[in-house]
Amino acid sequence: MPKSADPKANAERAPRGPARGRSAAIGSEALVTLFAGVDEPKRLLTAFADGMAGLHDELGDLGRYLQAATRSGDWLSYGRAMRQLIDKYVRHVELDTPAPGSADTERLRDLLRHTLGAALAALLRNDPALSDEAFALASGFRNWAPGQDLDPLGRRLTDLCHRVGVHTQDTEEQITLLISLFDLLLENVSELLENKSWLHGQITQIRALLAGPLDKTTVEEARNGLRQVLYRQAMLKKGIDESRTAMRGMLGTFVERLDGMAAHTGEFQDRLAGHASRIREARSIAEFNGVLDAVLDDTGRIQARAISARDDLIAARRELEESERRISQLEEKLSDAAGLAREDELTGCLNRRGFDEAFEREAARARDDRPLCMALADLDDFRRLNAIHGHLGGDAALRHFADVARLTLRDSDVVGRFGGEEFVILMPATTLPHAIAALARLRTVLAHRPVAYDEARISMTFSAGVALRRPRESFEALLKRADLAMYNAKREGKDRSMAAG
């Protein structure tokens, strides 16, 4: 009768070794003893069968079947049992199972490689040595695999970070020195100019820009503003030059007329001398009357010329005075244009120059019973608004905020914009709680009145810091406290106002 082909069925009929409980499974030392000295295939297969028999459950049953096949020399059944073992237990084992977190490790490696090879190398393009090292480190991390030694790359990365820090510090110092050098040059140029020179306004604005934090938006707005100033100055200077040319022409004409009048006067004197000679030679009343008529005729003509010259002189004087007045007005406009006047071109709010004057005026009036508050409001997520609706949409939002602020706040409150999406609000005769309440009203009105732009309705919120002016506190110190409170409002979740400490 042929043997069953089912290893499990045969295992049921195979003689069993000593029964093993859960706690009696074969141990490592027993396996070492079992395979010690095995030096030929049959003994190896026997040892393997004995070792399998020492395991629990199905594996133990399969081991006992292998023991029976070994004792009977049925190597075909032994082979089928081995195939079953491989198919059921070995084939599904993941030999290259990644370690936990290896996917995140590779992802972090790639992110670090991109940071070094793209971002950092681009920032260091002015320093070829550091840029090349960043590229080389990026290549090293790209070739690194989990399990390899990270210490060499780590040391190189630490060294690069230290060198980048030194490089950044040196660059910042160079920029600071260049800015201070440029500011000193502007100060010297300003000292050389006349007090009424229209260039003072431009120099003051550029020096104020250099004194504050520099960012792309602020510099670009200042550049655009100066371009408009240069255009306006060119037009005003043209008007001044035309007025002065006309004045010179009028003076030249008047001098020519005076010369002509002098010539006519000399001619009249010669004619009078001739008339005097004729009077002395007159022999009759008729001759005398003829000479007298000629004298009266010449006198009338010279009198008419004198009256005409007097009228011309009066008209020329009036024209000169009008030209002088017009030149004075143009020079005043030129001076205002040089200082970018006192208003922000985009929103109509006061610019830094106008706001400084308003602060000085209100600070002089402030007292214990007339407190002065300053708020710094910053539109929330303005960069995202710009990205969605474009710069024109951002400009529309800035104008809308300024309009709503002027509509909601009191006439005595002063709204200014120094650049970007930040607005400064000066609130005279206002306590700190009343100032925060006024900003709450502004926030409510703004929420119910989104700006309409390009068939879209743009909703806006703002974060604000409010500071009550201390006795004799400077503008810069008050603004700094309001700025810190505004950043605290941002950190607390935006769309809120916070009082400065």
C-alpha positions in Angstrom: 0.0 0.0 0.0 1.6 3.3 -1.0 2.4 5.9 1.6 0.3 9.0 2.0 1.5 12.1 0.2 0.2 14.3 2.9 3.0 15.1 5.4 0.4 16.1 8.1 -1.5 12.8 7.7 1.8 10.8 7.9 2.8 12.9 10.9 -0.3 11.7 12.7 0.8 8.1 12.2 4.5 8.7 12.9 5.9 7.7 16.2 6.1 10.7 18.5 9.0 11.5 20.7 8.5 12.7 24.3 5.6 15.1 24.6 6.7 18.8 25.1 4.5 21.4 26.7 4.6 25.1 25.9 7.4 25.5 28.3 9.5 22.6 27.0 10.3 23.9 23.5 13.9 23.1 22.4 16.3 25.8 23.5 19.4 27.3 21.8 21.9 25.3 23.7 20.1 22.0 22.8 20.1 23.1 19.1 23.9 23.8 19.3 24.4 20.3 20.8 22.1 18.7 18.2 24.1 20.1 15.3 27.5 19.7 16.8 29.8 17.3 14.9 27.3 16.9 11.9 29.6 16.3 8.9 27.5 14.4 6.3 24.0 15.0 4.7 22.0 12.2 6.3 23.1 13.2 9.8 22.4 16.9 8.9 18.8 16.0 7.8 18.3 13.9 10.9 19.5 16.7 13.2 17.2 19.1 11.3 14.2 16.8 11.8 15.0 16.4 15.5 15.3 20.1 15.9 12.0 20.7 14.1 10.3 18.1 16.4 11.4 20.1 19.4 9.2 23.1 18.3 5.5 23.8 19.1 2.3 23.0 17.2 2.4 22.5 13.4 6.2 22.9 13.2 6.7 20.2 15.9 4.3 17.9 14.0 6.2 18.6 10.8 9.4 17.8 12.6 8.1 14.5 13.8 7.0 13.6 10.2 10.6 14.4 9.1 11.9 12.1 11.9 9.7 9.3 10.6 10.8 9.9 7.0 14.4 9.9 8.1 14.1 6.6 9.9 12.3 4.9 7.0 14.6 6.5 4.4 11.7 8.0 2.6 13.5 11.0 1.2 10.7 11.9 -1.3 8.3 12.4 1.7 11.1 14.3 3.5 11.5 16.6 0.4 7.7 17.2 0.2 7.7 18.2 3.9 10.6 20.6 3.3 8.7 22.1 0.3 5.7 22.6 2.5 7.8 24.2 5.1 9.3 26.6 2.6 6.0 27.4 1.0 4.1 28.0 4.2 6.7 29.5 6.5 9.8 30.7 4.6 8.6 32.0 1.3 6.6 34.8 2.8 9.3 36.1 5.1 10.4 39.7 4.1 14.2 39.3 3.9 14.7 43.1 3.2 12.1 44.5 5.5 13.0 48.1 6.0 13.6 49.2 9.5 10.8 51.2 11.2 11.0 54.8 10.0 13.3 54.1 7.1 10.9 55.9 4.7 11.0 59.0 6.9 14.8 58.7 7.1 15.1 58.7 3.3 12.6 61.6 3.0 14.6 63.6 5.5 17.8 62.8 3.6 16.3 64.1 0.4 14.9 67.2 2.0 18.4 67.9 3.5 20.0 67.2 0.2 17.7 69.7 -1.6 18.2 72.3 1.2 22.0 72.1 0.8 22.2 71.7 -3.0 19.5 74.1 -4.0 18.6 76.7 -1.3 21.8 77.1 0.6 24.1 76.8 -2.4 22.0 79.6 -4.1 22.2 81.8 -1.1 26.0 81.3 -1.0 26.6 82.0 -4.6 28.8 85.0 -3.7 31.1 82.7 -1.8 32.3 80.0 -4.2 34.0 77.9 -1.5 30.9 77.7 0.7 28.7 77.1 -2.3 30.9 74.2 -3.6 30.9 72.7 -0.1 27.1 72.8 0.1 26.9 71.1 -3.3 29.4 68.5 -2.2 27.5 67.8 1.1 24.3 67.5 -0.9 26.0 64.9 -3.1 27.2 63.0 0.0 23.7 62.9 1.5 22.3 61.7 -1.8 24.7 58.7 -1.8 24.2 57.9 1.9 22.0 54.9 2.8 20.5 53.9 6.2 23.0 52.0 8.2 26.0 53.8 6.9 28.2 56.0 9.2 26.8 59.5 9.4 29.6 61.0 11.5 31.8 62.3 8.7 28.8 64.0 7.0 27.7 65.3 10.4 31.0 66.9 11.1 31.2 68.4 7.6 27.6 69.8 8.1 28.5 71.3 11.5 31.6 72.9 10.0 29.6 74.3 7.1 26.9 75.8 9.5 29.7 77.5 11.5 31.2 78.9 8.3 27.8 80.1 7.0 27.2 81.8 10.4 30.5 83.7 10.1 29.8 84.5 6.5 26.4 85.9 7.3 27.7 88.0 10.1 30.5 89.4 7.9 27.9 90.1 5.2 25.6 91.9 7.6 28.5 94.0 8.9 29.5 94.9 5.4 25.9 96.0 4.6 25.7 98.0 7.8 28.9 99.8 7.0 27.8 100.5 3.4 24.5 101.9 4.7 26.3 104.1 7.2 28.7 105.3 4.6 25.9 106.2 2.2 24.0 107.9 5.0 27.2 109.9 5.9 27.6 110.9 2.2 23.9 112.1 2.1 24.5 114.1 5.3 27.5 115.8 3.8 25.6 116.6 0.6 22.7 118.0 2.7 25.1 120.3 4.6 26.5 121.7 1.3 23.0 122.6 0.0 21.2 125.8 0.5 18.5 125.8 3.2 15.8 126.2 0.6 17.1 123.6 -1.8 14.4 121.2 -2.9 16.9 118.3 -2.7 16.6 118.4 1.1 13.3 116.6 0.9 14.7 113.7 -1.1 17.7 113.3 1.1 15.6 113.3 4.2 13.3 110.6 2.8 16.2 108.3 1.8 17.9 108.8 5.1 14.7 107.8 6.9 14.5 104.7 4.7 18.1 103.7 5.6 17.4 104.2 9.3 14.5 101.7 9.3 14.3 98.0 8.5 14.9 97.4 4.8 12.7 95.1 2.9 11.8 94.7 -0.8 8.4 96.2 -0.5 9.5 99.3 1.4 12.5 99.9 -1.0 10.3 99.4 -4.1 7.6 101.8 -2.8 10.3 104.4 -2.0 11.8 104.0 -5.5 8.4 104.4 -7.2 7.7 107.4 -5.0 11.0 109.0 -6.0 10.3 108.3 -9.7 7.0 110.3 -9.3 8.9 113.0 -7.5 11.5 113.3 -10.2 8.8 113.5 -12.9 7.0 116.3 -10.9 10.2 118.1 -10.3 11.1 118.0 -14.0 7.8 119.6 -14.8 8.1 122.2 -12.1 11.7 123.0 -13.1 10.5 123.4 -16.6 7.9 125.9 -15.5 10.4 127.8 -13.4 12.9 128.0 -16.3 10.1 129.2 -18.7 9.1 131.9 -16.2 12.7 133.1 -15.7 13.2 133.1 -19.5 10.1 135.2 -19.9 11.3 137.5 -17.1 14.6 138.0 -18.9 12.8 138.7 -22.1 10.6 141.4 -20.5 13.6 143.0 -18.9 15.4 143.1 -22.2 12.4 144.6 -23.9 12.1 147.3 -21.2 15.8 148.2 -21.5 15.4 148.5 -25.3 12.4 150.8 -24.8 14.4 152.9 -22.3 17.2 153.2 -24.9 14.6 154.2 -27.5 13.2 156.8 -25.1 16.6 158.2 -24.4 17.2 158.5 -28.2 13.9 160.3 -28.7 14.8 162.6 -25.8 18.1 163.5 -27.4 16.4 164.1 -30.7 13.9 166.3 -28.8 16.7 168.3 -27.2 18.3 168.9 -30.6 15.0 170.0 -32.0 14.5 172.4 -29.0 17.9 173.9 -29.7 16.9 174.5 -33.3 13.6 176.0 -32.2 15.5 178.3 -29.8 17.8 179.5 -32.7 14.7 180.1 -34.9 13.1 182.1 -32.1 16.2 184.3 -31.8 16.2 184.9 -35.6 12.4 185.5 -35.9 11.5 188.9 -37.3 7.8 188.8 -37.1 4.9 187.5 -35.1 4.0 185.0 -37.8 7.5 183.4 -37.8 7.4 183.3 -34.0 4.0 181.6 -34.0 5.3 179.0 -36.5 8.2 178.2 -34.3 5.9 178.0 -31.2 3.6 175.6 -33.0 6.5 173.4 -33.9 7.7 173.4 -30.2 4.2 172.5 -29.0 4.0 169.7 -31.5 7.4 168.2 -30.5 6.5 168.6 -26.8 3.2 166.8 -27.3 5.0 163.9 -29.1 7.6 163.6 -26.4 4.9 163.7 -23.7 3.0 161.0 -25.5 6.1 158.9 -25.7 6.8 159.5 -22.0 3.3 158.5 -21.0 3.6 155.3 -23.1 7.0 154.6 -21.6 5.5 155.1 -18.1 2.6 152.7 -18.9 5.1 150.2 -20.3 7.2 150.5 -17.2 4.1 149.9 -14.9 3.0 146.8 -17.0 6.6 145.4 -17.0 6.8 145.9 -13.3 3.5 144.0 -12.8 4.7 141.2 -15.2 7.9 140.9 -13.2 6.0 140.7 -9.9 3.7 138.1 -11.3 6.6 136.1 -12.7 8.4 136.3 -9.4 5.3 135.2 -7.5 4.8 132.3 -9.9 8.5 131.2 -9.6 8.1 131.4 -5.8 5.0 129.1 -6.0 6.7 126.7 -8.3 9.7 126.5 -6.0 7.4 125.8 -3.0 5.7 123.1 -4.9 9.1 121.7 -5.9 10.1 121.7 -2.3 6.9 119.8 -1.3 7.4 117.4 -4.2 11.0 116.7 -3.1 9.6 115.7 0.3 6.9 113.6 -1.2 4.5 116.1 0.3 2.8 114.7 3.3 0.5 112.1 1.9 0.9 108.5 0.8 0.3 108.3 -2.9 -1.7 105.0 -2.8 -4.1 105.5 0.1 -4.1 109.2 0.8 -3.1 108.6 4.4 -0.3 110.7 5.9 3.2 109.4 5.1 6.1 109.4 7.6 6.8 113.1 7.2 3.2 114.2 7.6 2.6 111.7 10.5 5.7 113.0 12.3 4.4 116.6 12.1 1.0 115.4 13.4 2.6 113.6 16.3 4.7 116.6 17.3 1.6 118.7 17.2 -0.5 116.3 19.3 2.3 115.5 21.7 2.7 119.2 22.5 -1.0 119.3 23.4 -1.1 116.1 25.4 -1.4 116.2 29.2 -2.9 114.2 32.0 -6.4 115.0 31.1 -5.7 114.7 27.4 -4.0 111.2 26.9 -2.6 110.3 23.5 -2.7 106.7 22.1 -1.0 105.2 19.1 -2.1 102.0 17.3 -0.1 100.0 14.8 -2.5 97.9 12.6 -1.2 95.2 10.3 -3.4 93.5 7.7 -3.5 89.7 8.3 -2.2 87.3 5.7 -1.6 90.1 3.2 0.9 88.1 1.2 -1.6 85.4 0.6 -4.1 88.1 -0.5 -1.5 89.4 -2.9 -0.8 85.9 -4.2 -4.5 85.2 -4.8 -5.7 88.6 -6.2 -2.4 90.1 -7.5 -0.7 93.4 -6.5 -3.6 95.4 -7.9 -6.0 93.5 -5.7 -3.6 94.2 -2.8 -3.6 97.9 -3.6 -7.4 97.9 -3.7 -7.4 96.3 -0.2 -5.0 98.9 1.2 -7.1 101.7 -0.2 -10.3 100.1 1.2 -8.8 99.8 4.7 -7.7 103.4 4.6 -11.2 104.6 3.5 -13.0 102.5 6.1 -10.6 103.7 8.8 -11.2 107.3 8.0 -15.0 106.7 7.8 -15.1 104.8 11.2 -12.7 106.8 13.3 -13.1 110.3 14.5 -12.1 113.4 12.5 -9.4 114.2 15.1 -7.8 110.7 14.7 -4.8 110.6 12.3 -4.2 107.6 10.0 -0.8 107.1 8.4 0.9 104.5 6.3 4.7 104.1 6.2 4.7 101.4 3.7 3.6 97.8 3.1 0.4 96.7 4.9 1.1 98.5 8.2 -1.1 101.5 9.2 -0.4 103.8 12.2 -3.3 105.5 13.9 -2.9 108.4 16.3 -5.8 109.0 18.7 -5.7 112.2 20.7 -7.6 112.7 23.9 -8.2 108.9 24.0 -7.6 106.5 26.9 -6.3 103.0 26.3 -9.7 101.2 26.7 -11.4 103.7 24.4 -8.6 103.2 21.8 -9.1 99.4 21.9 -12.9 99.9 21.6 -12.4 102.2 18.6 -10.3 99.5 16.9 -13.1 96.9 17.7 -15.6 99.1 15.9 -13.2 99.4 12.9 -12.9 95.6 12.9 -16.7 95.2 12.9 -17.2 97.7 10.0 -14.4 96.1 8.0 -15.9 92.6 8.5 -19.3 93.8 7.1 -17.8 95.8 4.2 -15.4 93.6 2.1 -13.7 95.2 -0.8 -15.0 94.5 -4.3 -12.3 93.8 -6.8 -12.5 92.1 -10.2 -15.8 90.5 -9.5 -14.6 89.2 -6.2 -15.3 90.3 -2.6 -12.1 90.3 -0.5 -12.6 90.0 3.2 -9.9 91.4 5.5 -8.9 91.3 9.1 -6.1 93.0 11.0 -4.0 92.6 14.1 -3.2 95.7 16.1 -1.1 96.8 19.1 -2.1 99.9 21.1 0.2 102.0 23.3 -0.7 104.9 25.6 2.0 107.5 25.5 4.1 108.0 28.6 5.2 111.4 29.8 7.8 112.8 27.3 8.0 109.5 25.5 9.5 109.8 22.0 7.7 108.8 18.8 10.1 106.0 18.1 9.7 104.5 21.6 5.9 104.7 21.5 5.8 103.1 18.0 8.1 100.3 19.2 5.8 99.4 22.1 2.8 99.4 19.8 4.7 97.2 17.3 5.6 94.6 20.0 1.9 94.5 21.1 0.9 94.0 17.5 3.2 91.0 17.1 1.7 89.6 20.3 -1.7 89.9 18.7 -0.4 88.0 15.7 1.0 85.2 17.9 -2.3 84.9 19.8 -4.2 84.1 16.6 -4.5 87.4 14.6 -7.7 89.4 14.1 -7.4 91.1 17.5 -6.0 94.1 19.3 -3.7 94.0 22.3 -2.5 96.7 24.7 1.2 97.4 25.1 2.8 97.0 28.4 
